[in-house]
Amino acid sequence: LEDHLLVITAPETRQKVVDWIGFYTFTEDVSVHDVTAEPTMLCVAGPGAASLLDTMSDTEVAPVGRYGSIHATIAGADTTVVRTDFLVLPRFDLITGADDGERLWRHLLDGGREAGIRPVGQEALAVVRVEQGVPANGRDLDEDYSPLEDLRLDHSSFTKGDYVGEEVVTRLNRYKRVQ
């Protein structure tokens, strides 16, 4: 974001990520604030997600690239819109204040009815994830597997340099030594 980095984690990895950032931060002036209890986060996913949000927002969201974000007003709520495509579907996470969450939820359901919007729970998302062969962190993979072993190649850089684990990942890739 403009003046800070927003890290969205799974609930079960929240503290691990905070600890990891603290451990690997050496010279930067960084402070970590866990704001989990403060906002409400909803997501809109599917082929029509961008166009639906464009009609419901004061800001065009369709041009936002993957992992990009913008600020918008939706249903009168100040909202951070983050594009976090889910598998093969466009996905936008909407982050707003806790007091605005229910109003935003109702606005999305009422305004998106004609477009076929409907609530989907975690179980349905897990089914899509499994059908697409995408592993879940903590369930299907963890720190014991390299990105090359669990086929997360689109999440690995072989040219960026200087990141935690970069040397091992580069060596495994160069010598084709994935177990």
N, C-alpha and C positions, 0 to 999 in steps of 0.2 A: 504494500500500500504506500501511500505518499510518504509517510514519515515513520513507518514501522513495518515489521514483517508479521503476518498472521499465519500461524501454523495450525492447521486443522488435523487433529489426530483421532484415532479410534479411542473410545473411553478407556479401554484397558491398557493403552500404551501412553496415556497422558503423562503420568509421572516419569516414565522411562525417557520420554522425549525431553522433558524439562531437565532431568539429570544429565542427559547426553549433551544438551546445549551448554550447560554449566561446565561440564568436564572438558569439552573441546574448545571452549572460548578462552583464548590466552591474552591477546593484546587489545581486542576490541572493547569499547565501552558499551556493554550490553547489559540490559536488565530484562528479566523474564517475568511476565505477569500472567498467571493462570486466570483467565476470565471465563472459564467454562460456565459458571453459574449466572453470569450476567446477560448474555444474549440468548435469543431464540434462533435456531437454524432450521430452515425448511429447504427442501430441494425440489426443483422442477426438472424433470428429465423426459426425454423423448424427442422424436423428430420435429415436433412443433414447438418445443420449449422456447426457443429464441423468439419466434414470431409472437407467441402468446405473451411472453414477458415484454416484448416491444410495445404491444397494445395496452398493457397494464401499468407501464412505467413511464416516468417523465423523461427517461433516458433510453436511447437505443442500446440494447445489450447484444444484439446479433453479431456485431463486429469484434466482440471481446474474444481474444484467443485463449487457448487452453492454459489454465492456471493464471489467467489475467483477471483483473477485477476492476469494477467501477462502483461509484456511489450513485444511488438512484433513490427516488421517492416512489414507493408503491403503496397504495391505499393510505397515503398520508404518513407512512412510516419511513424514516431515514433508514435505508437498507444498503448494505454492502453486498454486491452481486459478484460471486466468484465462479468462474467457469471451471468445472472439474469433471469433464466428460467421463461418463461411467460406461466402461466397456465400449460398445459400439454406439452408444446413445449420447447425444449432446445433454449435458447436465449443468445446471446452474444452482449453486448453493446461495440461499438468501439469508443473510445474517442481519438481524434487527434487534432492537431492545426487547427485553422480556415482556414489557407492558404492551408492546405492539404485535406480539406473536400471534395471538388469537385473531386479531383483526386482519392481519396479513393472510393467515390461513383461510379465513372465511372469504376474503376478497378473491383469492386464487381459486377456491372451489366454485364460488358463484360466477365469477367472470370467465372461468375456463370451462364451464359446463358444456357450452356448444362445441368447444374444441375437443371434448371428450376427456378432460382432465379428471382424474380420480385418485384418491389416496392409495398408496401402496406401502405395505409394511416391510420390515426388515426380512421376514421370511421370503417374500416374493423377490426382493432384491438378491437374496442369497441364491435362490434358484437360478436367476439370470446369470449371476456370477459363475456358478458351477457349470451351467450349460455352455458358457463362453470359455471355460477352462482357466479362469483367473483365480490364483490362490489368494486366500485371506491371511493377512498378517496375524500371527499369533495362533492361528488354527492350522493352516496348511504350510506356513513357512515362518522362519524366525532368523535370528542372527547366525545360526549354524549353516545357513545356505547362502551361497553367493548369488548375485543377480544373474550370473550366467547359468547356474544350475537350475534356477526356477524360471528361466526364460523371460526375465524382466529386462531385456536388452534395451527397450525404449526408455527405461529409467536409468540407464548407465551411460556415462560419457567416457570415451577412450581418448579424447583430445583436451578435455577441460583441465586436467592435472590438479594435483594438490587437494584431494578430498580424502576423508577417512575411508580406508580400504582401497583406494585407487591403485596402489602398487600391486596388490594381490589380484584385483580384477584384471588389470592390464596384463599381468604375467599369465594368468589363466587363459585369457583370450589369445595372446601372442603364441603361446606354445600348445594351444588346443588341449589343455589338460583338465578339463572339467570331468569330474568323476561321474 
